[in-house]
């Protein structure tokens, strides 16, 4: 159990590690840092800055005691020292910790107190480390806890995030009801995802090759197409603008969108096929993927037709937001992106962007001055060429590089962190954990999240209430194989279930 003490109660501790910070909102970046520090010794001690220690302290929503309570709940920390300000030098002198672990952002600090404390630690023959914690893109929780325990813990953490933001279930239900007021344009690369269900036969006798027998296949909308379908299923009006080939796959996509009541402007290009991704699956296990696509940019003639259509839609008015869903397959050319930004500025239309480049060459930093961008951590680190900094530093760099107004940093199985500018120098931030411990298919989680965030914000809902809805939406999307539109009623039911089930206390919260 964590012991919270004041400076007057501090005494030397054997084999302890000292961490330090403000911890305004505890999120995954802090957990990585604290877990790494914990592994360096027997006891972990956190020196917690006082309420008067940070510039612009009035922008921080939680007091030192509230921050201490949040840290205590992690079951990682043995002692929390409540500082009046930043008195790190005095802590170092009295505690005599074998190691100080600071975040990498402190490595080039100019703060005189921190510099003096680190010099003192080194002069006394003890260790100083700068570390942001290990970066992982998948979770190992299922090795130590049951699926039920993990999901109960995550629901409780989700509700705690809502409590910190002052949100009740009535607030979120109200926001959900109002998102149908929005009208959005979705622009980007459309994809057809074909799932081929197979039966495992065995190993070939001729070569070390796995042999499967095809049972059946089914097509699903993907890319910008499923984003548009989600938006419409949520009750908002939507027009999809993209390019397809003159082929059977393009015809399927056009018909599927029509069935979902999505308005479409689909320009046909005989020189490029409609992107098709074929996934071969045995039970719920994907074996491999075969892609049929063209990654080069649009021909100038097709590009000009796309630009004319975008201009025409903007002139008609009544558009609240434009979603750019870029898979770097050539539809969102530099000229198209500049046109979108020019239209948005001229007609005061909100801009939302997501660029996915798991196997392509692209960078989310091309989305300058957007109202919201949604990179995942790997994409952000690649775009910034930074694999070492902590999450907070990466997010701040992304803000500076893109000048975006709001940011969602997607963290895969660990959920996402939402950052919003609240009219001050400090960012409002919150970590929403992923609600599913063992998802069936994570492919469409980001698309569903983008659809809700854009629809909610474009209809005037608050950033944090919309983010909570997006977390629930993503939990629905990963429960089924392949992308299918999630309706407003399904989202409402999931939201209510999170509130009712999340209040149960799990047997174990040690994760």
C-alpha positions as CSV (number, residue, x, y, z in Angstrom):
1,X,0.0,0.0,0.0
2,X,1.3,3.4,-1.0
3,X,2.3,5.7,1.9
4,X,1.9,9.4,1.4
5,X,4.3,11.5,3.5
6,X,5.5,15.1,3.8
7,X,9.0,16.4,3.7
8,X,9.3,16.5,7.4
9,X,8.7,12.7,7.6
10,X,11.3,11.8,5.0
11,X,14.2,9.6,5.9
12,X,16.8,7.5,4.1
13,X,15.5,4.3,2.4
14,X,17.5,1.3,1.4
15,X,17.6,0.2,-2.3
16,X,15.0,2.8,-3.4
17,X,14.5,4.6,-6.7
18,X,13.3,8.2,-6.9
19,X,10.9,9.5,-9.6
20,X,9.7,13.0,-9.9
21,X,7.0,15.0,-11.6
22,X,3.7,16.9,-11.5
23,X,1.5,14.0,-12.9
24,X,-1.4,16.4,-13.7
25,X,-3.3,13.5,-15.4
26,X,-1.9,10.0,-15.0
27,X,-1.9,8.3,-18.4
28,X,0.0,5.6,-20.2
29,X,3.1,7.6,-20.7
30,X,3.4,8.0,-16.9
31,X,2.7,4.3,-16.4
32,X,5.6,3.4,-18.7
33,X,7.9,5.7,-16.9
34,X,6.9,4.5,-13.4
35,X,7.0,0.9,-14.3
36,X,10.6,1.3,-15.6
37,X,11.6,3.2,-12.5
38,X,10.0,0.5,-10.3
39,X,12.1,-2.2,-12.0
40,X,15.4,-0.4,-11.0
41,X,15.1,-1.1,-7.3
42,X,13.2,-2.6,-4.4
43,X,11.2,0.5,-3.5
44,X,9.7,3.3,-5.7
45,X,9.4,6.8,-4.3
46,X,7.7,9.6,-6.2
47,X,8.4,13.2,-5.3
48,X,5.2,15.0,-6.3
49,X,5.4,18.7,-7.1
50,X,3.2,21.0,-5.2
51,X,0.3,23.0,-6.5
52,X,2.4,26.2,-6.8
53,X,5.3,24.6,-8.5
54,X,4.3,24.8,-12.2
55,X,3.9,27.9,-14.3
56,X,0.2,28.5,-15.1
57,X,-0.7,26.2,-12.2
58,X,-4.3,27.5,-12.3
59,X,-4.7,25.6,-15.6
60,X,-4.2,22.2,-13.9
61,X,-7.6,20.8,-12.8
62,X,-6.4,18.7,-9.9
63,X,-4.8,19.5,-6.5
64,X,-1.7,17.8,-5.2
65,X,-3.8,15.5,-2.9
66,X,-6.0,14.5,-5.8
67,X,-2.9,13.7,-7.9
68,X,-1.4,11.7,-5.0
69,X,-4.6,9.7,-4.7
70,X,-4.5,8.9,-8.5
71,X,-0.9,7.7,-8.2
72,X,-1.7,5.6,-5.1
73,X,-4.3,3.7,-7.0
74,X,-1.7,2.4,-9.5
75,X,-0.2,-0.2,-7.0
76,X,3.3,0.6,-8.3
77,X,4.5,3.2,-5.8
78,X,5.7,2.6,-2.2
79,X,6.0,6.2,-1.1
80,X,4.7,9.6,-2.4
81,X,6.5,12.7,-1.0
82,X,4.3,15.8,-1.1
83,X,6.5,18.7,-2.0
84,X,5.6,22.3,-1.3
85,X,7.2,23.4,-4.6
86,X,10.0,21.7,-6.4
87,X,12.4,20.9,-3.5
88,X,14.2,18.0,-5.3
89,X,17.6,18.9,-3.8
90,X,16.4,18.4,-0.3
91,X,14.7,15.1,-1.2
92,X,17.9,13.8,-2.8
93,X,20.0,14.8,0.2
94,X,17.7,13.1,2.7
95,X,16.4,10.1,0.8
96,X,19.8,8.9,-0.5
97,X,18.2,6.8,-3.3
98,X,20.5,4.6,-5.2
99,X,19.0,5.8,-8.5
100,X,17.0,8.8,-9.7
101,X,15.0,8.2,-12.8
102,X,13.7,11.3,-14.6
103,X,11.8,11.6,-17.9
104,X,13.9,12.3,-21.0
105,X,12.4,15.8,-21.1
106,X,14.6,16.6,-18.1
107,X,17.8,15.6,-19.8
108,X,18.5,19.1,-21.0
109,X,16.7,21.0,-18.2
110,X,17.8,24.5,-17.2
111,X,15.9,24.4,-13.9
112,X,18.5,25.2,-11.2
113,X,16.9,23.1,-8.5
114,X,16.8,20.0,-10.7
115,X,20.4,20.6,-12.0
116,X,21.6,21.0,-8.4
117,X,19.9,17.8,-7.3
118,X,21.3,15.7,-10.1
119,X,24.8,17.1,-9.5
120,X,24.5,16.2,-5.8
121,X,23.3,12.7,-6.7
122,X,26.3,12.1,-9.0
123,X,28.8,13.6,-6.6
124,X,27.6,11.2,-3.9
125,X,28.4,8.3,-6.2
126,X,24.8,7.4,-7.0
127,X,23.1,6.9,-10.3
128,X,21.0,9.2,-12.5
129,X,18.9,7.8,-15.4
130,X,16.8,9.6,-18.0
131,X,14.1,7.3,-19.4
132,X,10.5,7.6,-20.7
133,X,9.7,3.9,-20.1
134,X,9.6,1.1,-22.6
135,X,7.5,1.5,-25.7
136,X,5.3,-1.5,-26.6
137,X,2.7,-1.7,-29.3
138,X,0.8,-4.7,-27.8
139,X,-0.4,-5.7,-24.4
140,X,0.7,-8.7,-22.2
141,X,-2.1,-8.4,-19.7
142,X,-3.8,-11.7,-20.7
143,X,-0.7,-13.5,-19.4
144,X,-1.4,-12.4,-15.8
145,X,-5.2,-11.7,-15.6
146,X,-8.4,-13.1,-16.9
147,X,-10.3,-11.4,-19.7
148,X,-13.1,-10.6,-17.3
149,X,-10.7,-9.0,-14.8
150,X,-9.1,-6.9,-17.4
151,X,-12.3,-5.6,-18.9
152,X,-13.7,-4.8,-15.4
153,X,-10.6,-2.9,-14.6
154,X,-10.7,-1.0,-17.9
155,X,-14.3,-0.1,-17.4
156,X,-13.6,1.3,-14.0
157,X,-10.6,3.3,-15.4
158,X,-12.9,4.5,-18.2
159,X,-15.4,5.8,-15.6
160,X,-12.7,7.4,-13.6
161,X,-11.6,9.3,-16.7
162,X,-15.2,10.5,-17.1
163,X,-15.3,11.5,-13.5
164,X,-12.2,13.6,-13.8
165,X,-13.7,15.4,-16.8
166,X,-17.0,16.0,-14.9
167,X,-19.1,13.8,-17.3
168,X,-22.1,11.8,-16.4
169,X,-24.0,9.3,-18.5
170,X,-26.8,11.9,-19.2
171,X,-24.1,14.2,-20.7
172,X,-22.9,11.5,-23.1
173,X,-26.4,10.4,-24.1
174,X,-27.3,14.0,-24.8
175,X,-24.2,14.4,-27.0
176,X,-25.0,11.2,-28.8
177,X,-28.5,12.4,-29.6
178,X,-27.2,15.7,-31.0
179,X,-24.6,14.3,-33.4
180,X,-27.2,13.7,-36.0
181,X,-27.3,17.5,-36.6
182,X,-23.9,17.4,-38.4
183,X,-23.3,17.3,-42.2
184,X,-19.9,16.0,-43.2
185,X,-17.8,15.4,-46.4
186,X,-15.5,12.3,-46.2
187,X,-12.5,12.5,-48.6
188,X,-9.9,9.8,-49.1
189,X,-8.9,6.4,-50.3
190,X,-11.7,3.8,-50.4
191,X,-11.0,0.1,-49.9
192,X,-12.8,-3.2,-50.1
193,X,-11.8,-5.7,-47.5
194,X,-12.4,-9.3,-48.6
195,X,-12.3,-11.9,-45.9
196,X,-11.8,-15.5,-47.2
197,X,-12.8,-18.0,-44.6
198,X,-10.7,-21.2,-44.8
199,X,-10.4,-24.6,-43.3
200,X,-6.9,-25.7,-42.2
201,X,-5.9,-28.9,-44.2
202,X,-2.3,-29.3,-43.0
203,X,1.2,-29.1,-44.4
204,X,2.0,-29.7,-48.0
205,X,4.1,-32.8,-48.6
206,X,5.9,-31.1,-51.5
207,X,7.2,-28.1,-49.6
208,X,7.0,-26.5,-46.1
209,X,3.7,-24.6,-47.1
210,X,0.5,-24.4,-45.0
211,X,-2.5,-25.7,-47.0
212,X,-6.0,-24.4,-46.5
213,X,-9.3,-25.0,-48.2
214,X,-11.5,-22.0,-49.0
215,X,-15.0,-22.2,-47.6
216,X,-16.5,-18.8,-48.4
217,X,-15.7,-15.1,-48.7
218,X,-17.3,-11.8,-47.9
219,X,-16.6,-8.2,-48.8
220,X,-16.6,-5.3,-46.4
221,X,-16.2,-1.5,-46.9
222,X,-12.9,-0.1,-45.8
223,X,-10.9,3.1,-45.7
224,X,-12.8,6.3,-46.3
225,X,-15.9,4.3,-47.3
226,X,-16.4,2.7,-43.8
227,X,-15.8,6.1,-42.2
228,X,-18.6,7.6,-44.3
229,X,-20.9,4.6,-43.5
230,X,-20.2,5.0,-39.8
231,X,-21.1,8.7,-40.0
232,X,-24.4,8.0,-41.7
233,X,-25.2,5.1,-39.3
234,X,-24.8,7.6,-36.4
235,X,-27.5,9.7,-37.9
236,X,-25.5,12.5,-39.5
237,X,-25.6,13.5,-43.2
238,X,-22.6,12.4,-45.2
239,X,-21.1,12.7,-48.7
240,X,-18.2,10.5,-49.7
241,X,-15.8,11.9,-52.3
242,X,-13.3,9.5,-53.8
243,X,-12.0,7.6,-56.8
244,X,-12.7,4.0,-57.8
245,X,-11.8,1.8,-60.7
246,X,-14.1,0.6,-63.5
247,X,-14.3,-2.9,-62.0
248,X,-16.4,-5.3,-60.0
249,X,-14.9,-4.2,-56.7
250,X,-15.8,-0.6,-57.4
251,X,-19.4,-1.6,-58.3
252,X,-19.7,-3.5,-55.0
253,X,-18.5,-0.5,-53.1
254,X,-20.9,1.9,-54.9
255,X,-23.8,-0.4,-54.2
256,X,-22.9,-1.0,-50.5
257,X,-22.6,2.8,-49.9
258,X,-26.0,3.3,-51.6
259,X,-27.5,0.6,-49.2
260,X,-26.1,2.6,-46.3
261,X,-27.7,5.8,-47.6
262,X,-24.4,7.6,-48.1
263,X,-24.3,10.3,-50.7
264,X,-21.4,9.6,-53.0
265,X,-19.2,11.3,-55.6
266,X,-17.2,8.4,-56.9
267,X,-15.1,9.3,-59.9
268,X,-14.2,6.3,-62.0
269,X,-10.6,5.9,-63.3
270,X,-10.1,3.0,-65.7
271,X,-6.3,3.2,-65.2
272,X,-6.3,2.2,-61.5
273,X,-8.2,-0.6,-59.8
274,X,-10.4,-0.2,-56.8
275,X,-8.2,-1.1,-53.8
276,X,-8.9,-4.7,-52.7
277,X,-7.3,-6.3,-49.6
278,X,-7.9,-10.0,-49.3
279,X,-7.4,-11.5,-45.9
280,X,-7.3,-15.3,-45.5
281,X,-8.7,-16.4,-42.2
282,X,-8.9,-19.7,-40.3
283,X,-11.4,-19.5,-37.4
284,X,-10.6,-16.0,-36.1
285,X,-6.9,-16.1,-37.0
286,X,-5.7,-14.1,-40.0
287,X,-3.1,-16.0,-41.9
288,X,-1.9,-13.4,-44.4
289,X,-3.2,-10.6,-46.7
290,X,-3.0,-10.1,-50.4
291,X,-3.5,-6.5,-51.7
292,X,-4.5,-5.4,-55.2
293,X,-3.9,-1.7,-55.4
294,X,-2.3,1.2,-57.1
295,X,-0.2,3.5,-54.9
296,X,0.7,6.2,-57.4
297,X,-0.9,9.7,-57.2
298,X,-4.0,10.5,-59.3
299,X,-3.7,11.5,-63.0
300,X,-4.1,15.3,-63.4
301,X,-7.4,14.9,-65.3
302,X,-8.9,12.8,-62.5
303,X,-7.4,15.1,-59.9
304,X,-9.0,18.1,-61.5
305,X,-12.4,16.5,-61.6
306,X,-12.0,15.7,-57.9
307,X,-11.1,19.3,-57.1
308,X,-14.1,20.6,-59.0
309,X,-16.4,18.3,-57.1
310,X,-15.0,19.4,-53.7
311,X,-15.4,23.1,-54.7
312,X,-19.0,22.5,-55.8
313,X,-20.0,20.7,-52.5
314,X,-18.5,23.6,-50.5
315,X,-20.3,26.2,-52.5
316,X,-23.7,24.5,-51.8
317,X,-23.0,25.3,-48.1
318,X,-24.4,23.5,-45.0
319,X,-21.2,21.5,-44.5
320,X,-20.0,21.3,-40.9
321,X,-16.8,19.3,-41.3
322,X,-14.5,17.5,-43.8
323,X,-12.9,14.2,-42.8
324,X,-9.7,13.3,-44.6
325,X,-9.1,9.6,-44.5
326,X,-5.7,9.1,-46.1
327,X,-4.2,5.6,-46.7
328,X,-1.5,7.1,-49.0
329,X,-2.8,5.3,-52.0
330,X,-2.8,8.5,-54.1
331,X,-6.2,10.1,-53.8
332,X,-5.2,12.8,-51.2
333,X,-2.6,14.5,-53.4
334,X,-0.8,17.7,-52.2
335,X,-3.1,19.7,-54.5
336,X,-6.2,18.0,-53.1
337,X,-5.1,18.6,-49.6
338,X,-4.4,22.3,-50.2
339,X,-7.8,22.6,-51.9
340,X,-9.5,21.1,-48.8
341,X,-7.7,23.4,-46.4
342,X,-8.5,26.4,-48.6
343,X,-12.2,25.4,-48.7
344,X,-12.3,24.8,-45.0
345,X,-10.8,28.2,-44.2
346,X,-13.0,30.1,-46.7
347,X,-16.3,28.5,-45.5
348,X,-15.3,28.0,-41.8
349,X,-15.6,24.3,-42.0
350,X,-13.9,22.0,-39.4
351,X,-11.1,19.7,-40.6
352,X,-10.5,16.2,-39.2
353,X,-7.7,14.0,-40.4
354,X,-6.2,10.5,-40.1
355,X,-3.3,9.2,-42.1
356,X,-2.6,5.4,-41.9
357,X,0.7,4.3,-43.3
358,X,1.5,0.9,-41.7
359,X,3.0,-0.4,-45.0
360,X,3.1,2.8,-47.1
361,X,5.3,5.9,-47.1
362,X,3.5,8.8,-45.5
363,X,3.5,11.3,-42.7
364,X,0.6,12.6,-40.6
365,X,2.5,15.9,-40.3
366,X,1.2,16.9,-43.7
367,X,-2.1,17.7,-41.9
368,X,-1.4,21.2,-40.9
369,X,-3.8,23.4,-39.0
370,X,-6.5,20.7,-38.7
371,X,-9.1,20.8,-35.9
372,X,-8.2,17.2,-35.0
373,X,-5.7,14.6,-36.2
374,X,-5.6,11.0,-35.0
375,X,-2.2,9.3,-35.4
376,X,-1.2,6.1,-33.6
377,X,2.0,6.2,-31.6
378,X,4.1,4.3,-34.2
379,X,3.0,6.7,-37.0
380,X,3.7,9.7,-34.8
381,X,7.2,8.5,-33.9
382,X,8.1,7.7,-37.5
383,X,6.8,11.0,-38.7
384,X,8.8,12.9,-36.0
385,X,11.8,10.5,-36.3
386,X,11.8,10.1,-32.5
387,X,11.8,6.6,-30.9
388,X,13.1,7.7,-27.5
389,X,10.9,10.5,-26.1
390,X,8.0,9.9,-23.8
391,X,4.4,10.1,-25.0
392,X,3.9,13.5,-23.6
393,X,6.9,14.9,-25.5
394,X,5.8,13.1,-28.7
395,X,2.4,14.6,-28.4
396,X,3.7,18.1,-27.8
397,X,6.0,17.8,-30.8
398,X,3.1,16.7,-32.9
399,X,1.2,19.8,-31.8
400,X,4.1,22.0,-32.7
401,X,4.8,20.3,-36.0
402,X,1.2,20.4,-37.3
403,X,-0.3,23.3,-35.4
404,X,-3.4,21.2,-34.9
405,X,-6.1,22.3,-32.4
406,X,-6.8,18.9,-30.9
407,X,-5.0,15.5,-31.0
408,X,-5.8,11.9,-30.3
409,X,-2.8,9.6,-29.8
410,X,-3.9,6.1,-30.5
411,X,-2.2,3.4,-28.4
412,X,-3.6,0.2,-29.8
413,X,-4.6,-2.2,-27.1
414,X,-4.1,0.4,-24.4
415,X,-6.7,2.8,-25.8
416,X,-5.9,6.5,-26.6
417,X,-5.0,9.8,-25.1
418,X,-7.0,12.8,-26.2
419,X,-5.4,16.3,-26.0
420,X,-7.3,19.5,-26.3
421,X,-6.5,23.2,-26.3
422,X,-8.7,24.9,-23.8
423,X,-7.9,28.5,-24.5
424,X,-4.8,28.5,-22.2
425,X,-1.2,27.5,-22.4
426,X,-1.9,24.1,-20.8
427,X,-3.5,21.2,-22.7
428,X,-6.5,19.4,-21.3
429,X,-5.6,15.7,-21.6
430,X,-7.3,12.4,-20.7
431,X,-6.4,8.7,-21.2
432,X,-9.3,6.5,-22.2
433,X,-8.4,2.8,-22.0
434,X,-9.5,0.3,-24.6
435,X,-12.6,-1.5,-23.3
436,X,-12.0,-4.9,-24.9
437,X,-9.3,-7.2,-23.5
438,X,-9.4,-9.7,-26.4
439,X,-10.7,-8.1,-29.6
440,X,-11.7,-10.2,-32.6
441,X,-10.5,-7.8,-35.3
442,X,-8.8,-4.5,-34.6
443,X,-8.7,-3.4,-38.2
444,X,-11.5,-0.9,-38.1
445,X,-11.1,0.6,-34.7
446,X,-9.3,3.8,-35.9
447,X,-11.9,4.4,-38.6
448,X,-14.8,4.1,-36.2
449,X,-13.0,6.4,-33.7
450,X,-12.4,9.0,-36.5
451,X,-16.1,8.9,-37.5
452,X,-17.4,9.6,-34.0
453,X,-14.9,12.3,-33.2
454,X,-15.6,14.2,-36.4
455,X,-19.4,13.8,-36.2
456,X,-19.5,14.8,-32.5
457,X,-17.2,17.8,-32.8
458,X,-18.8,19.1,-36.0
459,X,-22.2,19.0,-34.3
460,X,-20.8,21.2,-31.4
461,X,-20.3,18.5,-28.8
462,X,-17.4,18.9,-26.3
463,X,-14.0,17.2,-27.1
464,X,-14.0,15.0,-24.0
465,X,-17.6,13.8,-24.3
466,X,-17.1,13.0,-27.9
467,X,-13.9,11.1,-27.0
468,X,-15.8,9.0,-24.5
469,X,-18.3,8.1,-27.2
470,X,-15.4,7.3,-29.6
471,X,-14.0,4.9,-27.0
472,X,-17.3,3.0,-26.8
473,X,-17.6,3.1,-30.6
474,X,-14.2,1.5,-31.0
475,X,-15.1,-1.3,-28.5
476,X,-18.0,-2.2,-30.7
477,X,-16.0,-2.1,-34.0
478,X,-13.4,-4.6,-32.7
479,X,-16.0,-7.2,-31.6
480,X,-16.8,-8.4,-35.1
481,X,-14.8,-9.7,-38.0
482,X,-14.7,-7.1,-40.8
483,X,-16.0,-3.5,-40.9
484,X,-19.7,-3.0,-40.6
485,X,-21.4,0.4,-39.8
486,X,-22.2,0.9,-36.1
487,X,-25.5,2.5,-35.5
488,X,-26.4,5.2,-33.0
489,X,-28.6,2.8,-31.1
490,X,-25.8,0.2,-30.8
491,X,-23.6,2.9,-29.4
492,X,-26.2,4.1,-26.9
493,X,-26.6,0.5,-25.6
494,X,-22.8,0.1,-25.2
495,X,-22.5,3.4,-23.4
496,X,-25.2,2.4,-20.9
497,X,-23.6,-1.0,-20.4
498,X,-20.2,0.6,-19.6
499,X,-21.7,2.7,-16.9
500,X,-23.6,-0.2,-15.3
501,X,-20.9,-2.9,-15.5
502,X,-18.0,-0.6,-14.9
503,X,-19.1,0.1,-11.3
504,X,-18.5,-3.5,-10.3
505,X,-15.2,-3.9,-8.5
506,X,-12.8,-6.4,-10.0
507,X,-11.1,-9.0,-7.8
508,X,-7.7,-7.8,-8.9
509,X,-6.5,-4.4,-10.1
510,X,-2.9,-5.4,-10.4
511,X,-2.0,-5.0,-14.1
